[in-house]
Amino acid sequence: EPKEEPFIPCVTSIHSFTSAFLFSIEVQVTIGFGGRMVTEECPQAITVLIVQNISGLIINAVMLGCIFMKTAQANRRAETIIFSKHAVIACRNGKYCLMFR
């Protein structure tokens, strides 16, 4: 009778959806607590891990680019505001107003 080889999971210490979700977060933010890891038994798991990392990097780059673009536009707008060297006091609606451009 042939001996059965012991079962080796693709990812160690995964017992539920919660532990799989925590493993995904650990991989994405490179925390790596050390308890869960991908084994070399499943090339598909390694491929999924690489795809997750690359897609996460792309999403982070796009989000950072959007934030940088928004902050850079505020500086360009501030550079276009020029104050006048002259002010005018004029009567508007029966009240004197200080006006400048």
TORPA-309807 format. One line per 2 residues: number of its first residue (from 1); for each residue y, z, x of N, C-alpha, C, O. Coordinates in steps of 0.05 Angstrom, whole numbers. Layout:
REM TORPA-309807
NUM	Y,Z,X,Y,Z,X,Y,Z,X,Y,Z,X | ...
REM end
This chain:
REM TORPA-309807
1	-24,0,17,0,0,0,25,0,18,28,18,35 | 43,-20,14,67,-21,32,87,2,25,90,10,2
3	100,12,46,119,33,42,145,21,31,154,-1,40 | 157,35,13,183,26,2,205,35,22,205,58,31
5	224,18,27,246,25,44,265,42,28,268,39,4 | 278,62,41,297,79,26,321,63,17,330,45,30
7	331,71,-7,354,57,-18,379,65,-3,385,89,1 | 394,45,7,419,50,21,441,37,4,441,12,0
9	459,53,-7,480,41,-25,501,25,-9,503,28,16 | 515,9,-23,537,-7,-10,559,11,-1,571,7,20
11	566,31,-17,587,51,-10,574,78,-13,563,85,-34 | 577,95,7,565,121,6,582,140,-10,606,137,-12
13	569,160,-22,582,182,-37,597,172,-62,618,184,-69 | 588,151,-74,599,142,-100,580,150,-122,557,140,-123
15	589,168,-140,572,178,-161,582,172,-189,567,175,-208 | 607,164,-191,618,159,-217,642,139,-214,649,131,-192
17	653,132,-237,677,114,-236,700,128,-222,715,115,-207 | 702,154,-226,724,168,-213,722,167,-183,742,163,-169
19	698,171,-172,695,170,-143,699,142,-132,709,139,-110 | 691,122,-148,696,94,-140,726,88,-140,736,75,-122
21	740,99,-160,770,95,-161,783,109,-138,801,98,-126 | 774,133,-132,786,148,-109,780,133,-83,797,132,-65
23	756,121,-80,750,105,-56,769,82,-54,779,75,-32 | 775,69,-77,793,46,-77,821,54,-68,834,40,-52
25	830,77,-77,857,87,-69,857,94,-40,876,88,-25 | 836,108,-30,834,115,-2,835,90,16,849,91,37
27	821,69,8,821,45,24,849,31,23,859,22,43 | 861,31,-1,887,17,-4,909,30,12,925,16,24
29	910,56,13,932,70,27,922,80,54,936,97,67 | 899,72,63,887,79,89,886,109,94,892,118,116
31	879,124,74,876,153,77,850,158,91,849,170,113 | 828,148,79,801,151,91,793,179,97,794,188,120
33	786,195,77,778,223,81,752,226,96,747,248,106 | 737,205,99,713,206,115,687,209,100,666,204,111
35	688,217,75,663,221,59,652,195,48,628,191,47 | 669,177,40,661,152,28,666,129,48,687,128,61
37	647,111,51,650,89,68,632,66,60,611,70,47 | 640,42,68,624,18,62,602,16,83,608,19,107
39	578,10,75,556,6,94,552,-24,99,563,-40,84 | 537,-30,120,533,-59,126,511,-71,110,503,-94,115
41	501,-57,90,479,-67,74,488,-88,54,472,-105,46 | 513,-88,46,524,-106,26,548,-122,36,570,-111,37
43	544,-146,45,567,-163,53,587,-167,31,610,-171,36 | 577,-167,6,595,-171,-17,616,-148,-19,639,-152,-25
45	607,-124,-13,625,-101,-14,646,-103,7,669,-96,3 | 638,-113,31,658,-117,52,678,-138,45,702,-135,50
47	668,-159,32,686,-181,23,706,-171,2,730,-176,3 | 696,-155,-17,714,-144,-38,735,-125,-25,758,-125,-33
49	727,-110,-5,745,-92,9,767,-108,23,790,-100,22 | 759,-129,36,779,-146,50,798,-159,30,822,-159,35
51	788,-169,8,805,-182,-12,824,-161,-24,848,-167,-28 | 815,-137,-29,832,-116,-39,854,-109,-20,877,-106,-28
53	848,-107,6,868,-101,26,889,-123,28,913,-117,29 | 880,-148,29,899,-170,31,916,-172,6,941,-176,9
55	905,-170,-17,921,-171,-42,940,-148,-43,963,-151,-52 | 932,-124,-34,950,-101,-34,973,-106,-15,996,-98,-21
57	968,-117,8,989,-123,28,1009,-143,16,1033,-141,20 | 999,-164,2,1017,-184,-10,1034,-171,-31,1058,-176,-33
59	1022,-154,-48,1038,-141,-69,1059,-123,-57,1082,-123,-66 | 1052,-108,-36,1071,-91,-23,1094,-107,-10,1117,-99,-12
61	1087,-130,2,1108,-147,14,1127,-158,-7,1151,-159,-2 | 1116,-166,-30,1133,-177,-51,1152,-155,-62,1176,-160,-67
63	1141,-132,-67,1157,-110,-77,1179,-102,-57,1202,-97,-65 | 1172,-100,-32,1192,-94,-12,1213,-115,-9,1237,-109,-6
65	1205,-140,-11,1224,-163,-11,1244,-161,-34,1267,-166,-31 | 1233,-155,-58,1251,-152,-82,1271,-130,-78,1295,-133,-84
67	1262,-107,-68,1280,-85,-63,1301,-92,-42,1324,-86,-45 | 1292,-104,-20,1311,-112,1,1332,-132,-10,1355,-130,-3
69	1322,-151,-26,1341,-171,-37,1362,-158,-55,1385,-166,-54 | 1354,-139,-71,1373,-126,-89,1394,-110,-73,1417,-111,-79
71	1385,-96,-52,1404,-81,-36,1422,-99,-20,1445,-92,-15 | 1412,-121,-10,1428,-140,6,1449,-153,-12,1471,-158,-2
73	1444,-159,-37,1463,-171,-55,1487,-152,-60,1509,-162,-63 | 1483,-127,-61,1504,-108,-66,1524,-108,-42,1548,-106,-46
75	1514,-111,-18,1531,-112,5,1548,-138,6,1571,-137,13 | 1536,-160,-2,1551,-186,-2,1573,-184,-23,1595,-195,-18
77	1568,-172,-45,1589,-169,-66,1611,-152,-56,1635,-158,-62 | 1605,-131,-42,1626,-113,-32,1644,-127,-11,1667,-120,-9
79	1633,-146,3,1649,-161,23,1668,-180,10,1688,-188,22 | 1663,-189,-15,1681,-208,-28,1704,-195,-42,1722,-209,-51
81	1704,-169,-45,1726,-155,-59,1748,-151,-39,1745,-138,-18 | 1771,-162,-45,1795,-159,-28,1817,-147,-45,1823,-156,-67
83	1830,-126,-35,1851,-113,-49,1878,-125,-41,1882,-133,-18 | 1896,-126,-60,1923,-136,-55,1939,-117,-39,1935,-92,-40
85	1959,-127,-24,1977,-110,-9,2001,-102,-26,2017,-85,-18 | 2003,-114,-50,2026,-108,-68,2016,-98,-95,1995,-107,-105
87	2030,-78,-106,2024,-68,-132,2048,-73,-150,2070,-75,-141 | 2042,-74,-176,2063,-80,-196,2062,-59,-217,2041,-51,-227
89	2085,-49,-225,2087,-31,-248,2099,-47,-270,2121,-58,-268 | 2085,-49,-293,2094,-65,-315,2090,-49,-341,2073,-31,-342
91	2104,-57,-362,2101,-45,-388,2080,-60,-404,2083,-84,-409 | 2059,-45,-412,2038,-57,-429,2033,-39,-452,2028,-15,-449
93	2034,-50,-476,2029,-34,-501,2048,-9,-502,2040,12,-512 | 2072,-13,-493,2091,9,-494,2088,31,-473,2102,51,-474
95	2070,26,-453,2066,46,-432,2068,32,-405,2060,8,-402 | 2078,47,-386,2080,35,-359,2052,37,-346,2039,58,-347
97	2044,15,-333,2018,14,-320,2021,4,-291,2037,-13,-285 | 2005,16,-274,2003,7,-246,1981,-15,-245,1958,-10,-252
99	1989,-38,-236,1970,-61,-234,1969,-71,-206,1989,-73,-192 | 1945,-77,-197,1941,-91,-171,1917,-109,-174,1899,-105,-190
101	1917,-128,-157,1894,-147,-156,1881,-148,-129,1862,-162,-125
REM end
